[in-house]
């Protein structure tokens, strides 16, 4: 069995801003400790992506032949990323109750 290629991960500014909003909401709603714990859980997933980017399912709202758009479902949030030839691009994190239009907007995010 061929070994899966390890790709570097890059994070978009949109993802960073989304995560900051989630963190601030978490602090207000659940307290600092819980917000830090959840943010840490998100970053742990991102840090493991160089080895595990193919394990997560294709984003059903962004279908392509190559299945380049994937998502990680984490509690109430979706982390959307794109697999290119040279890297894994983490595009956006949003609440799972968001509209399909918000999910589809991830396609236009540039790094």
C-alpha positions as CSV (number, residue, x, y, z in Angstrom):
1,X,0.0,0.0,0.0
2,X,1.4,3.4,-1.0
3,X,2.1,5.8,1.8
4,X,-0.1,9.0,1.8
5,X,1.8,12.1,0.8
6,X,2.3,14.5,3.7
7,X,1.3,18.1,2.8
8,X,1.9,21.3,4.6
9,X,-1.1,23.1,6.1
10,X,-1.8,26.8,5.5
11,X,-4.6,28.7,7.4
12,X,-6.6,31.5,5.8
13,X,-7.1,34.9,7.4
14,X,-10.9,34.1,7.2
15,X,-10.4,31.0,9.3
16,X,-8.3,32.9,11.9
17,X,-11.0,35.6,12.2
18,X,-13.8,33.1,12.4
19,X,-11.9,31.2,15.2
20,X,-11.4,34.5,17.1
21,X,-15.2,35.1,17.0
22,X,-15.9,31.6,18.2
23,X,-13.4,32.0,21.0
24,X,-14.9,35.3,22.1
25,X,-18.4,33.8,22.0
26,X,-17.2,30.9,24.0
27,X,-15.7,33.1,26.7
28,X,-18.9,35.1,27.0
29,X,-21.1,32.0,27.0
30,X,-19.1,29.2,28.7
31,X,-16.2,30.9,30.3
32,X,-12.5,31.3,29.5
33,X,-11.4,27.7,30.4
34,X,-14.0,26.1,28.1
35,X,-13.2,28.5,25.3
36,X,-9.5,27.7,25.6
37,X,-10.2,24.0,25.6
38,X,-12.4,24.2,22.5
39,X,-9.9,26.4,20.7
40,X,-7.1,23.9,21.6
41,X,-9.2,21.0,20.3
42,X,-9.6,22.9,16.9
43,X,-5.9,23.6,16.7
44,X,-5.0,19.9,17.5
45,X,-7.2,18.9,14.5
46,X,-5.5,21.4,12.2
47,X,-2.0,20.3,13.4
48,X,-2.8,16.7,12.5
49,X,-4.1,17.5,9.0
50,X,-0.7,17.0,7.3
51,X,-1.1,13.3,7.9
52,X,-4.9,13.0,8.0
53,X,-6.3,15.3,5.4
54,X,-7.8,12.4,3.3
55,X,-9.6,10.9,6.3
56,X,-12.4,13.4,6.4
57,X,-15.3,13.4,4.1
58,X,-15.9,15.5,1.0
59,X,-17.9,18.6,1.7
60,X,-21.3,17.7,0.2
61,X,-22.0,21.4,-0.6
62,X,-18.8,21.8,-2.6
63,X,-18.5,18.7,-4.8
64,X,-15.7,18.3,-7.2
65,X,-14.3,15.3,-9.2
66,X,-11.1,15.4,-7.2
67,X,-13.0,15.7,-3.8
68,X,-10.7,18.6,-3.0
69,X,-13.1,20.3,-0.6
70,X,-13.4,18.4,2.7
71,X,-14.9,19.2,6.1
72,X,-14.3,18.3,9.7
73,X,-17.4,18.2,11.8
74,X,-16.5,19.2,15.4
75,X,-19.4,19.6,17.8
76,X,-21.5,22.5,16.4
77,X,-18.9,23.7,13.9
78,X,-17.6,22.8,10.4
79,X,-14.0,23.3,9.5
80,X,-13.8,23.5,5.7
81,X,-10.5,22.9,3.9
82,X,-9.2,22.5,0.4
83,X,-6.6,20.0,-0.8
84,X,-4.3,21.2,-3.6
85,X,-1.3,19.6,-5.2
86,X,1.1,21.3,-2.8
87,X,-0.8,22.0,0.4
88,X,-3.9,21.7,2.6
89,X,-5.6,25.1,2.9
90,X,-7.8,25.6,5.9
91,X,-10.4,28.0,4.6
92,X,-13.2,28.6,7.1
93,X,-14.8,27.5,10.3
94,X,-18.5,28.1,10.8
95,X,-21.5,27.0,12.9
96,X,-23.2,24.0,11.4
97,X,-26.5,25.8,11.3
98,X,-25.3,28.3,8.8
99,X,-26.8,28.5,5.4
100,X,-25.5,26.5,2.5
101,X,-24.5,29.9,0.9
102,X,-22.1,30.6,3.7
103,X,-20.5,27.1,3.2
104,X,-20.3,27.7,-0.6
105,X,-18.5,31.0,0.0
106,X,-15.5,29.0,1.1
107,X,-14.8,28.2,-2.5
108,X,-13.7,31.8,-3.2
109,X,-11.3,32.2,-0.2
110,X,-7.8,32.9,-1.3
111,X,-4.6,32.4,0.7
